[in-house]
Amino acid sequence: MINHDEVAAVRPSTLAWVSRHLEVGERIVRTEALHGGITAEMRRLTIGTRDGGTRDLVLRTFVNVEHAEDWLNREAGALTLLTGTGVPAPELVAVDPTAAHCEYPSLLMTHLAGRTVLDDEGLETRVPLLAGQLVAIHALRPAERPREYVAWTTADTVVAPKGADAAAWAAAIDVIRKPAPPYDGRFLHRDFQPGNVLFDVPSPSPAGPRITGVVDWAATSWGPADLDVAHCSTNLALLHGPAWGLRFAEAYEEAGGVLAAAASERLYWQVRDGLAFSEEVQLVAKPWREAGRTELTTRAVEERLDAYVTALMDALG
């Protein structure tokens, strides 16, 4: 978890680096911390323009994070690839993955309009939008594939929550002891979930909400569509209840996405992602509480995770 007190302000060396990538006559007039991330320090930089107006950029900084260079290189590559694809991602401005110029490894990108929405209200409208956006991401066929996905848990590192359904968790762990099923590779975001999707949510109107951006491309990978779907499903289950986790795979198919044909193969990916959360419940719950979901204590999220894993085993096992 990032210690937001550790970086009270953008360091002079980093500000100087940013300034070198601005247009002639532009200057940084304000910095503002953006909260909600787990591994990176995020700041919105307000840039004064030559005509007296302003525009915003976003500075993503990894402070004492292992593999920061790798993550920033992957994100820079993904943002470059996504330019002109129609996927609403930030545009890369500059990257310093080794902190050659900045205090810490950093990436500078354009700022996207919109905000994350983690409330239960309006979820039935947002889920189909999330599913459709993920289908569009998986439809990308880059000239150069990103690296193969990496599993985020193993059968031996799973931490069953206190009071969990022991039989269901033992069966789920047995599922991921088996080799991964064969799959058709797709371009994966790898952390596609409500916390990384921006919405324009207007006042009540027939138009309804729309997605304005997808952020945090540092884990971009090549792998099965099921894995991205499973990750968003788990997030929805923990944020809004297990039924929404089960619903997302249906929404993805309704939007035109294609998942593994066999129920056993779908179960493998859904369970693999769900069990990965068992090791970091405290990490994922804290940003949600900071965003206003104060009822999502670590214990409450553990209970939802247990209910979701049990529901997966009942529905697909």
Salt bridges, closest charged atoms under 4 A:
GLU26 OE1 - ARG55 NH2 2.79
GLU32 OE1 - ARG30 NH1 3.47
GLU32 OE1 - ARG44 NH2 2.76
GLU41 OE1 - HIS4 ND1 3.28
GLU41 OE2 - ARG43 NH2 3.48
GLU66 OE2 - HIS67 NE2 3.53
ASP70 OD2 - ARG74 NH1 3.72
ASP70 OD1 - ARG147 NH2 2.91
GLU75 OE1 - ARG60 NE 2.74
ASP120 OD1 - HIS240 ND1 2.59
ASP120 OD1 - ARG293 NH1 3.71
ASP156 OD1 - ARG177 NH1 3.37
ASP174 OD1 - ARG177 NE 3.58
ASP191 OD1 - HIS231 NE2 2.66
ASP200 OD2 - ARG210 NE 3.47
ASP216 OD1 - ARG60 NH2 2.79
ASP228 OD2 - HIS138 NE2 2.88
GLU250 OE1 - ARG247 NH1 3.46
GLU253 OE2 - ARG266 NH2 2.69
GLU254 OE1 - ARG247 NH2 3.00
ASP273 OD1 - HIS231 ND1 2.88
GLU290 OE2 - LYS286 NZ 2.57
GLU295 OE2 - ARG293 NE 2.66
GLU302 OE1 - ARG299 NH1 3.15
GLU303 OE2 - ARG299 NE 3.51
